[in-house]
Amino acid sequence: MATLMVVAAGLLASDMTADESGGSTSTPSTPGTAHPSDRAFHADSWWNTSLPADVPLDPAGDLILDYLRTGPESGRGCLTLAGAGHSHWGQPVYDAGPGDPEYDVEGLPEPFAELERLRIPGGAESGRNTDGNMTVYDRGKGYVVALSGAQYDPDRDVWSATGATVTYLDSNGLHVDTGRSDDPRNRGTHRGNNGATMAVELDDVRAGDIGHVLKGSSGPEVADRHVFPMVGSDGDYHGSDPAIPPQGLRLRIKPSVDLEEEDLDPEALVIAHALQDYGFYIGDSGGATALKLQNTRAEGRGQLWTVSADDLCGMPFTSEYWDVVAEGYSPGRSGGDR
């Protein structure tokens, strides 16, 4: 942790000189202070519990790693960072509260009481890409919302979205359809994903501690089946090849990897420590195997990340660097759940 605190101090000292025009008019969180994601979900939840050194591993782990490294759409065979550099594939994250306008979000496939009066900061934008994703924390109301296909119509002063997930912060963060959620209001269209883990948030990295598992996408096609904590999959592979991972599968950087010796960018080092302690899970199919970074450009703050998209690619998907955790692993349950 001492190393991480030094890294965080360095990140704070090099605050960026980005374009401040356009985008969100909400006040960003103060760098280095607790961000809402730090308080999302119970400390012993699946999302916030680190992986033990002897976590059960998937017997097909080597096959899965080889597939992620060499399969179609595998790119450089490593975990990349979407939203770095000039990429628009990050996800904007907003903090809403008193004084922000309320919207009855249109176009949703199912009704959500919370989205009939969703507070969204004025000037907010969704991701400038075909997903149109965004995250909105409302700590006053006690939940985090993930939207996809989100669009704002300034002529009508209306927000619309094609998908939404509401997850209450003082809960275990699990979708109600897992059968293990402690809050029946945790539901939505993102198959078990939630807004608090969809993107690497800048304030967490500046503070030197992300503190939870992260959602990743797989470039190579994933299976049409899912494992806990997912409740569905948007994968298109129909078959029984053990190399094709299901959605919900969790991976981590091996505990034996000395991250301080990997010559990582300071931001990448903080992310890598989270990947070693908590890992990432496959929660999406996409054109690249990647984590999403918070999209500060869509927020109107300019590009605040210094990390490059491929800064983790010195650790390719091989058994030298990565473990594949047993399907459905959950703390306190031997062998995982299916």
Secondary structure, DSSP 8 states (H G I E B T S, - for coil): -HHHHHHHHHHHHT-------SS--S----TTS--GGGGSS-TTSTTT----TT--B-TTHHHHHHHHHHSTT-TTTS-EEETSTT---SB-EEE--TTS-EE--BS-SS--GGGGSEE--TT----SSSS--EEEEETTTTEEEEEES-EEETTTTEEE-SEEEEEESSS----GGGS--S-TT-EESSTT--TTTSSB-HHHHHHT---S-EEEEESS--BS-B-TT-S-----B-S--TTS--BT-EEEE-TT--GGGS---HHHHHHHHHHHHT-EEEEEE-SS-EEEBB-TTTTTS-------TTTTTTS-SSTTTEEEB-TT-BTTBTT---
